[in-house]
Amino acid sequence: MKIGTKILILLLTLNLISCKGNAQERESKEKTTEIEYLRIEKGVFPKPIGIINDYGKIFTESQQSELSKILYNYEVETTRQIVVVTIDSIKPYNNLQKYATDLGQTWGVGSAEKNNGLTIVLCNPCGQIGIASGTGTELILTDEICKKIIDEKIIPEFKNGKFYNGIKKGILELIENWK
């Protein structure tokens, strides 16, 4: 292995250990349909398992790995955190955007001091996707920009059944606009 690769692996490992999202190691054989939940006043949320939380089981392991690399590298470079969540239900919520905002706040996405987190929530059975940003993030990634990215980059791929491509294109466009 090259020294640069070893350093990158070390940095990513240290980053995983220090993530505010409390990334938890999960054995691949431990695939289960049950989700552990956090109970709070505002609702019920699954416990975070990392930067990609595929509770809706729409990504393959290699797709999760690729998205994780993109997001972890971005976080290491900028300290900004983007978390992706796929879910089968937003109950007891009726509004996916409110669900995404409360989930991001509950999980502590981004730095509390900088409020620089971004939470992408996809509820496939609901047919909805939402992007919730921290107050520091929304100064750059406004609701209008996020809506445009959803409408122009993500939804066209979703319409063709390509959820991974839609999320990846959306993430890359969000990163490009978050300068």
Buried (B, 14 or more C-beta within 10 A) or exposed (E): EEEEEEEBEEEBEEBBEEBBBEBEEEEEEEEEEEBEEEEEEBBBBBEBBBBBBBBBEBBEEEBBEBBBEBBBBBBEEEEBBBBBBBBBEBEEBEEBBBBBBBBBBBBBBBBEEBBBBBBBBBBBEBEBBBBBBBEBBBEEBEEEBBEEBBEEBBEEBBEEEEBBBBBBBBBBBBBEBBE
